[in-house]
Amino acid sequence: MLYKTNMNELWKMIKKARQDAGLSQEQLGNSCKPPISKAAVGLWESDNPEKRTKPKYRNLKTISRVTGVPMEALLNAASSDNTEEHETHKPTQKQLDLIDRYESATPKVKKAVLAILEAGEEFSDYLVGENPTVTSFGKDAVQSSR
């Protein structure tokens, strides 16, 4: 499915997705964790750019989950400065689970995960051994990436 994405069009996408899902602004807000007000959803959907606000990442995830709009389309709309057409794909359940696990992690664990991702290729030696395990690369890799 193609979605036209533009920073200035995110509000239209959210409003259409909510309406297509048969949800009120209040229902969409109550789906968020923590719940947000109908007024806050109204600011996301405002046609007035001076009043409009952008939802936080976790709320974009909720919008995607409850409306079925691919997360990639929402993220593209939220971050794009130019109007482009993007082929979008719904994230896999594994990808959504990883995001949930990261968001619920402690700050210390988040820092360690980011260090691992930033290490990239340097870290792959720890992952490609004959029997890679979390204990074989966990603490040492995070400490060595500091």
Summary of the structure (lengths in Angstrom):
residues: 146
radius of gyration: 18.8
end to end distance: 42.0
largest distance: 57.7
contacts: 367
relative contact order: 0.13
helix: 62%
strand: 5%
